[in-house]
Amino acid sequence: MLADTVRSPRTPPLWSPEAVDAALHGVLGRFEAVAETAGWRDAFDGLDEDVLAEAAAEARAFGADPAAAVDDLVGELGRQLAAWQEAIGELGRALIAAAQDRPLPEWAADAGRSEDVRRRRARQALLEAIARHHHGPLPDEEPNDRPW
Protein backbone atom coordinates (compact mmCIF):
# COMPACT_ATOMS: atom_id res chain seq x y z
CA MET A 1 0.00 0.00 0.00
CA LEU A 2 1.31 3.47 -0.94
CA ALA A 3 0.44 5.07 2.44
CA ASP A 4 2.77 2.61 4.18
CA THR A 5 5.74 3.66 2.05
CA VAL A 6 5.23 7.44 2.20
CA ARG A 7 6.86 9.13 5.17
CA SER A 8 6.29 12.67 6.32
CA PRO A 9 9.22 14.99 5.64
CA ARG A 10 11.77 15.55 8.41
CA THR A 11 11.54 19.28 7.98
CA PRO A 12 8.37 21.12 7.03
CA PRO A 13 8.07 22.19 3.40
CA LEU A 14 9.18 25.80 2.79
CA TRP A 15 5.59 26.90 2.16
CA SER A 16 4.13 25.35 5.31
CA PRO A 17 2.92 27.56 8.17
CA GLU A 18 5.58 26.04 10.43
CA ALA A 19 8.36 26.93 8.01
CA VAL A 20 7.01 30.46 7.57
CA ASP A 21 6.86 30.91 11.35
CA ALA A 22 10.42 29.64 11.65
CA ALA A 23 11.55 32.07 8.93
CA LEU A 24 9.80 34.97 10.67
CA HIS A 25 11.40 34.06 14.00
CA GLY A 26 14.76 33.90 12.23
CA VAL A 27 14.28 37.39 10.77
CA LEU A 28 13.37 38.78 14.18
CA GLY A 29 16.31 37.01 15.80
CA ARG A 30 18.74 38.47 13.28
CA PHE A 31 17.28 41.94 13.84
CA GLU A 32 17.66 41.55 17.61
CA ALA A 33 21.32 40.61 17.12
CA VAL A 34 21.90 43.68 14.93
CA ALA A 35 20.08 45.94 17.40
CA GLU A 36 22.11 44.56 20.30
CA THR A 37 25.40 44.97 18.46
CA ALA A 38 24.56 48.50 17.30
CA GLY A 39 23.51 49.47 20.82
CA TRP A 40 20.64 51.74 19.72
CA ARG A 41 18.44 50.99 22.70
CA ASP A 42 21.29 51.44 25.19
CA ALA A 43 22.40 54.72 23.61
CA PHE A 44 19.03 56.30 24.37
CA ASP A 45 18.34 54.64 27.71
CA GLY A 46 18.22 57.38 30.33
CA LEU A 47 18.88 60.12 27.79
CA ASP A 48 17.92 63.52 29.13
CA GLU A 49 19.29 67.04 29.36
CA ASP A 50 21.73 65.93 32.07
CA VAL A 51 23.56 63.72 29.57
CA LEU A 52 24.05 66.72 27.31
CA ALA A 53 25.13 68.88 30.27
CA GLU A 54 27.66 66.20 31.28
CA ALA A 55 29.12 66.20 27.76
CA ALA A 56 29.49 69.98 27.94
CA ALA A 57 31.05 69.86 31.43
CA GLU A 58 33.50 67.15 30.40
CA ALA A 59 34.55 69.16 27.35
CA ARG A 60 34.96 72.27 29.49
CA ALA A 61 37.14 70.32 31.97
CA PHE A 62 39.44 69.27 29.14
CA GLY A 63 39.59 72.74 27.61
CA ALA A 64 37.40 71.85 24.64
CA ASP A 65 34.40 73.72 23.29
CA PRO A 66 31.33 72.59 25.30
CA ALA A 67 28.87 73.59 22.56
CA ALA A 68 30.82 71.56 20.01
CA ALA A 69 30.84 68.56 22.36
CA VAL A 70 27.07 68.70 22.75
CA ASP A 71 26.69 69.19 19.00
CA ASP A 72 28.91 66.15 18.34
CA LEU A 73 26.90 64.03 20.79
CA VAL A 74 23.57 65.09 19.31
CA GLY A 75 24.90 64.48 15.80
CA GLU A 76 26.04 60.97 16.74
CA LEU A 77 22.69 60.18 18.35
CA GLY A 78 20.93 61.49 15.23
CA ARG A 79 23.03 59.18 13.06
CA GLN A 80 22.14 56.27 15.35
CA LEU A 81 18.46 57.11 14.99
CA ALA A 82 18.82 57.15 11.21
CA ALA A 83 20.59 53.79 11.21
CA TRP A 84 17.94 52.38 13.54
CA GLN A 85 15.18 53.64 11.23
CA GLU A 86 16.88 52.06 8.22
CA ALA A 87 17.22 48.76 10.10
CA ILE A 88 13.51 48.85 10.98
CA GLY A 89 12.71 49.37 7.30
CA GLU A 90 14.89 46.39 6.42
CA LEU A 91 13.15 44.39 9.15
CA GLY A 92 9.78 45.16 7.59
CA ARG A 93 10.95 44.14 4.12
CA ALA A 94 12.50 40.93 5.48
CA LEU A 95 9.33 40.04 7.39
CA ILE A 96 7.21 40.55 4.29
CA ALA A 97 9.56 38.35 2.26
CA ALA A 98 9.60 35.65 4.94
CA ALA A 99 5.79 35.66 5.10
CA GLN A 100 5.71 34.60 1.43
CA ASP A 101 2.87 36.87 0.33
CA ARG A 102 0.77 35.93 3.35
CA PRO A 103 -0.44 38.41 5.94
CA LEU A 104 2.00 38.82 8.80
CA PRO A 105 0.96 36.96 11.93
CA GLU A 106 -0.06 39.36 14.68
CA TRP A 107 2.95 38.43 16.84
CA ALA A 108 5.37 39.36 14.04
CA ALA A 109 3.57 42.63 13.29
CA ASP A 110 3.58 43.45 17.02
CA ALA A 111 7.33 42.89 17.19
CA GLY A 112 7.86 45.32 14.31
CA ARG A 113 5.48 47.89 15.77
CA SER A 114 7.17 47.62 19.17
CA GLU A 115 10.58 48.33 17.67
CA ASP A 116 9.16 51.30 15.78
CA VAL A 117 7.67 52.65 19.02
CA ARG A 118 11.03 52.22 20.80
CA ARG A 119 12.76 54.25 18.10
CA ARG A 120 10.12 56.97 18.16
CA ARG A 121 10.41 57.20 21.96
CA ALA A 122 14.20 57.46 21.64
CA ARG A 123 13.79 60.25 19.10
CA GLN A 124 11.37 62.04 21.40
CA ALA A 125 13.79 61.68 24.32
CA LEU A 126 16.56 63.23 22.21
CA LEU A 127 14.37 66.14 21.12
CA GLU A 128 13.24 66.79 24.69
CA ALA A 129 16.81 66.59 25.99
CA ILE A 130 17.92 69.15 23.40
CA ALA A 131 15.03 71.49 24.21
CA ARG A 132 15.58 71.24 27.97
CA HIS A 133 19.34 71.62 27.64
CA HIS A 134 18.98 74.84 25.65
CA HIS A 135 15.77 76.29 27.07
CA GLY A 136 15.20 74.81 30.52
CA PRO A 137 12.16 72.87 31.76
CA LEU A 138 9.26 72.16 29.45
CA PRO A 139 5.62 72.55 30.50
CA ASP A 140 3.93 69.46 31.90
CA GLU A 141 2.51 67.25 29.21
CA GLU A 142 -0.73 66.29 30.94
CA PRO A 143 -2.56 68.88 32.96
CA ASN A 144 -4.68 67.39 35.73
CA ASP A 145 -7.79 69.36 34.77
CA ARG A 146 -8.66 67.32 31.68
CA PRO A 147 -11.79 65.16 32.01
CA TRP A 148 -10.48 62.56 29.58
C-alpha positions, -999 to 999 in steps of 0.1 A, spaced: 0 0 0 13 35 -9 4 51 24 28 26 42 57 37 21 52 74 22 69 91 52 63 127 63 92 150 56 118 155 84 115 193 80 84 211 70 81 222 34 92 258 28 56 269 22 41 253 53 29 276 82 56 260 104 84 269 80 70 305 76 69 309 114 104 296 117 116 321 89 98 350 107 114 341 140 148 339 122 143 374 108 134 388 142 163 370 158 187 385 133 173 419 138 177 416 176 213 406 171 219 437 149 201 459 174 221 446 203 254 450 185 246 485 173 235 495 208 206 517 197 184 510 227 213 514 252 224 547 236 190 563 244 183 546 277 182 574 303 189 601 278 179 635 291 193 670 294 217 659 321 236 637 296 241 667 273 251 689 303 277 662 313 291 662 278 295 700 279 310 699 314 335 671 304 346 692 274 350 723 295 371 703 320 394 693 291 396 727 276 374 719 246 344 737 233 313 726 253 289 736 226 308 716 200 308 686 224 271 687 227 267 692 190 289 662 183 269 640 208 236 651 193 249 645 158 260 610 167 227 602 183 209 615 152 230 592 131 221 563 153 185 571 150 188 572 112 206 538 112 179 524 135 152 536 112 169 521 82 172 488 101 135 489 110 127 494 73 149 464 64 132 444 91 98 452 76 110 441 41 125 409 55 93 400 74 72 406 43 96 384 23 96 357 49 58 357 51 57 346 14 29 369 3 8 359 33 -4 384 59 20 388 88 10 370 119 -1 394 147 30 384 168 54 394 140 36 426 133 36 434 170 73 429 172 79 453 143 55 479 158 72 476 192 106 483 177 92 513 158 77 526 190 110 522 208 128 542 181 101 570 182 104 572 220 142 575 216 138 603 191 114 620 214 138 617 243 166 632 222 144 661 211 132 668 247 168 666 260 179 692 234 150 715 242 156 712 280 193 716 276 190 748 257 158 763 271 152 748 305 122 729 318 93 722 295 56 726 305 39 695 319 25 672 292 -7 663 309 -26 689 330 -47 674 357 -78 694 348 -87 673 317 -118 652 320 -105 626 296 
